[in-house]
């Protein structure tokens, strides 16, 4: 199965 | 106070139509340099970033930075009351709980105003670095729309691979498989018909088609769309909104467990 990471795992919170 | 006038009100209508299926609500941040929005979909796998610069408006005044919490389906309901050729003025007092929208017909014989209730929305901003991508592809926005629409009828996910041969979109499903390859092509006299592939290194990533199809709701905003790809990073699907700014959609790639 293929998963998808959350956007917050790619871009840091400001 | 905040006040912004755009003579081509249809742009605002198209922007909200492009967003509203993806994000239910979000803060439009206004500042002296313009308007911006960063919002994620409910599952947080995609993000939309909108930037509209102050100098792209016919008139722009913002005395104080403030977030305007918008429910996009409601914003859309009000914008649907504007004619396509209307000028639209947005107005809000500092810390207001409503946004006033004024629509003026092109010959100024009809003026209407609506107030949209604003919401208090807790939102977090993500820092999105400027970076070089392995592949950047510009293509007609209508071509992108056609590919994602066609492939959505065949499969759920698409493998996008960029090589020196071109950019290939592949999917498979119960009915069978589909592959669409676009080659670098600048033969047309019309620049908006060009396909430009800027490849630094080959890259292949898999994405959920329903989101890519959703992004194509922005097709009416621009003649061209730009896709940016790098291994293990979200794809960026970007539409330039004339001189006003841009709307960018980010989608996380599918990862094999």
Interface residues (C-beta under 8 A of the other chain):
Chain A: X1 X2 X3 X4 X5 X6 X7 X8 X9 X10 X11 X12 X13 X14
Chain B: X40 X43 X44 X45 X46 X47 X124 X125 X126 X127 X128 X129 X157 X206 X208 X233 X234 X250 X252 X253 X254 X255 X256 X257
